């Protein structure tokens, strides 16, 4: 949705409220700017524009939400539920692209123009410091969300939303990378990358097409996969005590990236260097692989019999380690809800965000998206544990999870990692050359 489309929506809402527009015209113009017929009718009813409307007072405020990609339909379900409550706020929802980089481009283009196409923005865990520094999101105040209420949520995601003493977004869900494995093939899951590779070779291609599926395309996902292997070998990108000191060109990184390069065209398809999360999940659900690296959302989708050949035939395991290390580390991901600083309806936006943070919404998302709730109580909920049993494993996995490099210069850091790692994976450069180049790139970036 571009600003012109949003302006049209605001215009027709005002006109239908005041009785200066016919219902048919409202629906035609709403659909002309991209709303589905269902979304257009929902907005019309919220404005008191149909005989079916239970609001009927014409005072509804429309806000727009651009989310990250949701393949499960959960967000649309929750939006529909919110809109039926007749709170005086109506949400027009847009599902996001599968590529996080594309979503970031949508937001930065809008925000640099001080636009308000979207009032509510789904934000990756690495974005709040940048957005807050640039004045792109409105800080969430204690009067909106009290300290006692915030204390019910996981501290890690809250810290990720905080920068310079202000909370720039509300943590909707957290994420950690997981190793998925086929329980009908693997009785005891591996703990090391070497053991995983050996197991993968023993099953692929004799029993399945591939041994291991992961995210190797040149985008944010390959950064997540790379740092998980790197952390598992005991390496890091930046010095933990000095974020301006780059340590990525290390023996541990040599081992980690060499391991990843060795998978391409052996236990992983050659095309893994073009794969993103959904590519890997689709092939995994088709029964093509023994192992897969992905996020928790893939768990519930793999249990849908109409689209999965592996229902009841898989489980998840903590991230692996290698070399002299004895502990694996998942990468911390997750999505937050931020309020556009240029929104004309910030209070209405917060009303919807509170609904998404509620125990009911968090529990529904956990069960139907199998995403990790930010509300601590969900992890001990008996219904959640019965329907998403791997949640019982998550406290320890989350405890050992580590973030991507923490730096105000992260947008430049991730671009450098993506480019250099991908050249090694596609054999355009040796591992040594890729890491040497990355060391130089990152040192220049953090020294600015």
Secondary structure, 3 states (H helix, E strand, C coil): CCHHHHHHHHHHHHHHHCCCCCHHHHHHHHHHCCCCHHHHHHHHHHCCCCCCCCCCCCCCEEEEEECCCCCCCHHHHHHHHHHCCCCCEEEEEECCCCCHHHHHHHHHHHHHCCCCCCCEEEEECCCHHHHHHCCCECCECCCCCCHHHHCCECHHHHHHCEECCEECCEEEEEEECEEEEECCCCCCCCCEHHHHHHHHHHHECCCECEEEECCCCCCHHHHHHHHHHHHHCCCCCEECCEEEEECCCCHHHHHHHHHHHHHECCCECHHHHHCCHHHHHHHHHCCCEEEEEECCHHHHHCCCCCCCCCCCCEEEECCCECCCCCCCCCEEEEEEEEEECCCCCHHHHHHHHHHHHCHHHHHHHHHHHCCEECEHHHHHCHHHHHHCCCHHHHHHHHHHCECCCCCCCHHHHHHHHHHHHHHHHCCCCCHHHHHHHHHHHHHHHHCC
